[in-house]
Amino acid sequence: MILSHTEGVLRLLLLTVLASCTHAQSSFAMNAGEAMALGGVAGIVGSIAAQPLTSSDLRPVTDVFCVTSAVGIVMYAIVELSQPEFQERGGESPEQALRREHRWARTWTERAQIAARLKKCERVRLIEPKVLRLDPELHDLVLMQDPDVLACLQSAGSAP
């Protein structure tokens, strides 16, 4: 009876793994695998700690947590090994990377605008290529439309 219950749980978890294997769900699958692995370990520790407090045999519960943890580890490993960009960015999806780069571009744009108003043109010249690299659209539509920033950048071109 315990084996059939464990097999049922294993099949359900395996179905979860197989359903989450598309690139679009890889971030979710990685997070789910991590949660299952950690939750399984917590369940194992909890059921072992609870064993002396009960007269019931908790081995079936411990077995389920072992299977959960193992499936979580496998799910996490599959995503990490099959999606190399998760290794490079620490699990960051391409959309998250674009949002992060846009936030940094906005921050650098604000810093360049402040520096331009303070006539710290050298700082503006250092920041401008960073914004261009991070978000070319923000560079063209915001940074390069600021008259103070343009004055700083043009003063560099006219200086001897």
SERO-4910 file (N, C-alpha, C, O; in steps of 0.05 Angstrom, whole numbers):
BEGIN
 pado doro    nc1    nc2    nc3   cac1   cac2   cac3    cc1    cc2    cc3    oc1    oc2    oc3
  Met    A     16    -24      0      0      0      0     17     25      0     11     44    -14
  Ile    A     38     25     15     56     49     17     69     53    -10     72     75    -20
  Leu    A     78     31    -23     91     33    -48     73     46    -69     81     62    -85
  Ser    A     47     38    -69     29     49    -89     24     79    -84     21     94   -102
  His    A     23     87    -58     19    115    -52     44    131    -61     42    152    -73
  Thr    A     68    120    -55     93    134    -63     95    135    -93    103    155   -104
  Glu    A     86    113   -107     87    113   -136     68    135   -147     75    148   -166
  Gly    A     45    138   -135     26    159   -143     37    187   -140     35    204   -158
  Val    A     50    191   -117     63    217   -113     85    221   -133     88    243   -144
  Leu    A    101    201   -138    123    203   -157    113    209   -185    124    226   -199
  Arg    A     91    196   -193     80    201   -219     70    230   -222     73    243   -242
  Leu    A     56    239   -200     46    267   -200     70    287   -202     68    306   -217
  Leu    A     90    282   -187    113    300   -188    128    299   -215    137    319   -225
  Leu    A    130    275   -226    142    272   -253    126    286   -274    137    299   -292
  Leu    A     99    285   -272     82    299   -290     86    330   -288     86    344   -308
  Thr    A     90    339   -263     96    367   -258    122    375   -272    123    396   -285
  Val    A    142    358   -270    168    364   -282    165    365   -312    175    384   -325
  Leu    A    151    346   -324    149    345   -353    132    368   -364    137    378   -386
  Ala    A    112    377   -349     94    399   -357    108    426   -355    100    445   -368
  Ser    A    129    427   -340    143    453   -336    169    456   -351    186    472   -344
  Cys    A    172    441   -372    198    440   -385    201    459   -409    222    458   -423
  Thr    A    181    476   -415    185    494   -437    202    518   -429    205    523   -405
  His    A    214    531   -448    232    554   -441    216    576   -426    227    588   -408
  Ala    A    191    580   -434    176    601   -420    171    595   -391    170    613   -375
  Gln    A    169    570   -384    164    562   -356    190    555   -341    188    546   -318
  Ser    A    213    557   -353    237    547   -341    244    562   -315    254    550   -296
  Ser    A    238    588   -313    243    602   -288    224    591   -266    233    587   -244
  Phe    A    199    587   -273    180    576   -254    188    548   -246    187    541   -222
  Ala    A    197    531   -265    205    504   -259    229    504   -241    231    487   -223
  Met    A    247    522   -245    271    523   -228    263    531   -199    273    519   -180
  Asn    A    246    551   -197    237    559   -170    221    536   -157    224    532   -133
  Ala    A    204    523   -172    188    501   -161    206    478   -152    202    466   -131
  Gly    A    226    472   -168    245    451   -161    260    457   -136    264    440   -118
  Glu    A    268    482   -133    282    491   -109    264    488    -85    272    479    -64
  Ala    A    239    497    -88    220    496    -65    214    467    -58    212    460    -34
  Met    A    211    450    -78    206    421    -72    229    408    -58    226    393    -39
  Ala    A    254    414    -67    277    403    -55    280    411    -26    284    395     -8
  Leu    A    276    437    -21    279    447      7    255    438     24    259    431     47
  Gly    A    231    439     12    208    429     27    210    400     34    202    391     56
  Gly    A    220    384     16    224    356     21    243    351     44    238    334     61
  Val    A    265    365     44    285    362     65    272    371     92    276    357    112
  Ala    A    257    393     92    244    402    117    224    381    126    222    376    150
  Gly    A    210    368    108    191    347    115    205    323    127    195    310    146
  Ile    A    227    316    115    243    293    125    251    298    154    248    282    171
  Val    A    263    322    158    272    329    185    249    330    204    251    320    227
  Gly    A    227    342    196    204    344    213    192    317    220    185    312    243
  Ser    A    190    299    201    178    273    207    196    256    224    187    240    241
  Ile    A    223    259    220    241    244    238    240    255    266    241    240    285
  Ala    A    238    282    269    236    294    295    210    287    309    209    285    333
  Ala    A    189    283    294    163    277    305    159    248    312    141    241    328
  Gln    A    176    231    302    173    202    306    172    194    336    155    179    343
  Pro    A    190    205    353    188    197    381    163    207    396    156    197    417
  Leu    A    150    227    384    126    238    397    100    224    390     79    231    401
  Thr    A    101    205    372     77    191    364     81    161    364    104    151    362
  Ser    A     59    146    367     62    117    366     59    107    337     63     83    332
  Ser    A     51    124    318     48    117    290     75    114    276     94    127    284
  Asp    A     75     98    256     99     95    240     99    118    219     81    119    202
  Leu    A    119    135    220    120    158    201    138    153    177    144    171    162
  Arg    A    147    128    174    164    122    151    151    128    124    164    138    106
  Pro    A    125    122    121    112    129     95    113    159     90    117    168     67
  Val    A    109    175    111    110    204    107    139    213    100    143    229     82
  Thr    A    158    201    113    186    207    107    193    199     78    207    213     64
  Asp    A    182    176     70    187    167     42    176    187     22    189    193      1
  Val    A    152    198     27    140    217      9    157    242      7    162    253    -14
  Phe    A    167    252     30    184    275     30    211    270     16    222    288      4
  Cys    A    221    245     18    246    238      4    241    240    -26    258    251    -40
  Val    A    219    229    -35    213    230    -64    209    259    -73    219    266    -94
  Thr    A    195    274    -57    190    303    -64    216    317    -67    221    332    -86
  Ser    A    234    313    -48    260    327    -49    276    318    -73    289    334    -86
  Ala    A    276    292    -78    292    281   -101    281    292   -127    297    300   -144
  Val    A    255    293   -131    243    304   -155    249    334   -158    255    343   -180
  Gly    A    249    348   -136    256    377   -136    284    381   -145    290    399   -161
  Ile    A    302    365   -134    330    367   -142    334    362   -172    349    376   -186
  Val    A    321    341   -181    323    333   -210    311    356   -227    323    363   -248
  Met    A    288    367   -219    276    388   -235    294    412   -237    298    424   -258
  Tyr    A    305    420   -214    323    443   -213    348    438   -231    356    456   -246
  Ala    A    359    414   -229    383    407   -245    376    407   -275    393    416   -291
  Ile    A    353    396   -283    346    395   -311    345    424   -323    356    429   -344
  Val    A    332    442   -308    330    469   -319    357    482   -320    364    495   -339
  Glu    A    373    479   -299    399    492   -298    417    482   -320    433    497   -331
  Leu    A    416    456   -325    434    444   -345    424    449   -374    440    451   -393
  Ser    A    397    451   -378    387    454   -405    383    483   -413    380    489   -437
  Gln    A    384    501   -394    381    530   -400    406    544   -390    406    555   -368
  Pro    A    427    546   -406    452    558   -397    450    587   -388    466    596   -372
  Glu    A    430    601   -399    428    629   -390    421    632   -361    425    653   -349
  Phe    A    409    611   -349    403    612   -320    429    610   -304    430    621   -282
  Gln    A    448    596   -314    474    595   -300    488    621   -302    499    630   -282
  Glu    A    487    635   -325    501    660   -329    488    682   -313    502    699   -302
  Arg    A    461    683   -311    448    705   -298    436    698   -271    420    714   -260
  Gly    A    442    675   -260    431    668   -234    401    664   -235    387    671   -216
  Gly    A    390    653   -256    362    647   -258    345    669   -269    321    668   -269
  Glu    A    358    690   -280    344    713   -291    334    707   -319    350    698   -336
  Ser    A    309    712   -325    298    707   -351    307    731   -369    315    752   -359
  Pro    A    305    728   -396    312    750   -414    295    775   -408    305    797   -410
  Glu    A    269    771   -402    252    794   -396    261    808   -371    261    833   -370
  Gln    A    269    793   -351    279    805   -326    305    820   -331    309    841   -320
  Ala    A    322    809   -348    347    823   -355    341    849   -369    355    869   -363
  Leu    A    322    850   -387    315    875   -401    304    896   -381    311    919   -383
  Arg    A    287    887   -363    276    905   -343    299    916   -325    299    940   -318
  Arg    A    317    899   -317    340    907   -300    357    927   -315    364    948   -304
  Glu    A    363    922   -340    379    940   -356    365    967   -360    378    988   -359
  His    A    339    966   -364    324    991   -367    324   1008   -341    327   1032   -341
  Arg    A    322    994   -318    323   1008   -292    350   1021   -289    352   1044   -280
  Trp    A    372   1007   -296    399   1018   -293    402   1042   -313    414   1062   -305
  Ala    A    391   1039   -337    393   1061   -356    379   1086   -346    389   1108   -349
  Arg    A    355   1082   -333    341   1105   -321    357   1118   -299    359   1142   -297
  Thr    A    369   1101   -282    386   1111   -260    409   1127   -271    415   1149   -262
  Trp    A    423   1116   -291    446   1130   -303    437   1155   -317    452   1176   -316
  Thr    A    414   1155   -330    404   1179   -343    399   1201   -323    407   1224   -327
  Glu    A    386   1194   -300    382   1214   -279    408   1225   -269    410   1249   -264
  Arg    A    428   1208   -265    454   1217   -255    467   1236   -276    479   1256   -268
  Ala    A    465   1229   -301    476   1246   -322    463   1273   -323    476   1294   -326
  Gln    A    436   1273   -320    422   1299   -320    430   1316   -296    433   1340   -299
  Ile    A    433   1304   -273    441   1319   -249    470   1330   -253    475   1353   -247
  Ala    A    487   1313   -264    515   1322   -268    515   1344   -289    531   1363   -286
  Ala    A    499   1343   -309    498   1364   -330    489   1391   -318    500   1412   -324
  Arg    A    469   1390   -300    460   1414   -287    481   1426   -268    481   1450   -264
  Leu    A    498   1409   -257    520   1418   -240    545   1424   -256    566   1430   -245
  Lys    A    543   1423   -283    565   1429   -301    589   1410   -297    612   1417   -301
  Lys    A    583   1385   -290    603   1364   -287    603   1348   -313    594   1325   -314
  Cys    A    612   1361   -334    610   1350   -361    627   1324   -365    619   1307   -380
  Glu    A    649   1322   -351    665   1298   -354    649   1273   -345    650   1252   -357
  Arg    A    634   1277   -323    617   1255   -313    596   1248   -333    590   1225   -338
  Val    A    584   1268   -345    563   1263   -366    575   1247   -389    562   1229   -399
  Arg    A    599   1254   -397    613   1240   -420    619   1211   -412    619   1194   -430
  Leu    A    623   1206   -387    628   1178   -378    602   1162   -377    602   1138   -382
  Ile    A    580   1175   -369    555   1161   -366    541   1156   -392    528   1135   -395
  Glu    A    543   1174   -411    528   1172   -436    531   1145   -451    511   1134   -459
  Pro    A    556   1134   -453    558   1108   -467    545   1085   -451    536   1065   -463
  Lys    A    544   1088   -425    532   1066   -409    502   1065   -415    490   1044   -418
  Val    A    489   1089   -416    461   1090   -422    455   1079   -450    436   1064   -454
  Leu    A    472   1086   -469    469   1077   -496    471   1047   -498    455   1034   -512
  Arg    A    490   1035   -483    493   1006   -483    469    992   -469    460    971   -479
  Leu    A    459   1003   -447    438    990   -432    411    993   -445    395    974   -445
  Asp    A    405   1017   -456    378   1021   -467    380   1043   -488    377   1066   -482
  Pro    A    385   1035   -513    389   1055   -535    364   1073   -539    367   1097   -545
  Glu    A    341   1062   -534    316   1078   -538    315   1100   -517    309   1123   -523
  Leu    A    320   1094   -492    320   1114   -470    342   1134   -476    338   1158   -471
  His    A    365   1125   -485    387   1143   -492    378   1164   -512    383   1188   -508
  Asp    A    365   1155   -534    358   1173   -555    334   1191   -548    334   1215   -554
  Leu    A    314   1179   -534    289   1194   -529    290   1211   -504    274   1230   -502
  Val    A    307   1205   -485    307   1220   -460    334   1235   -456    335   1259   -455
  Leu    A    356   1219   -455    381   1231   -448    390   1251   -469    398   1274   -463
  Met    A    388   1244   -495    398   1261   -516    378   1284   -523    383   1300   -541
  Gln    A    355   1285   -509    336   1307   -512    339   1328   -490    327   1349   -491
  Asp    A    356   1322   -470    360   1341   -448    380   1362   -457    403   1356   -464
  Pro    A    372   1388   -456    390   1409   -466    416   1412   -450    437   1418   -461
  Asp    A    415   1407   -423    439   1409   -407    459   1386   -414    483   1391   -416
  Val    A    448   1363   -418    465   1340   -426    478   1345   -453    502   1341   -457
  Leu    A    462   1355   -472    472   1361   -499    494   1382   -498    514   1380   -512
  Ala    A    490   1402   -481    510   1424   -479    536   1412   -468    558   1419   -478
  Cys    A    535   1394   -449    559   1381   -438    573   1365   -460    597   1367   -463
  Leu    A    558   1349   -475    569   1332   -495    581   1348   -518    601   1341   -530
  Gln    A    568   1370   -525    578   1387   -547    602   1403   -538    620   1409   -554
  Ser    A    603   1410   -512    627   1424   -503    652   1407   -505    674   1417   -508
  Ala    A    649   1381   -503    672   1363   -505    682   1363   -534    706   1361   -539
  Gly    A    663   1364   -553    670   1363   -581    683   1389   -590    700   1389   -609
  Ser    A    677   1412   -578    688   1437   -587    713   1445   -571    726   1465   -578
  Ala    A    719   1430   -550    743   1437   -534    768   1430   -549    769   1410   -564
  Pro    A    790   1446   -546    815   1441   -561    829   1416   -552    850   1409   -562
***
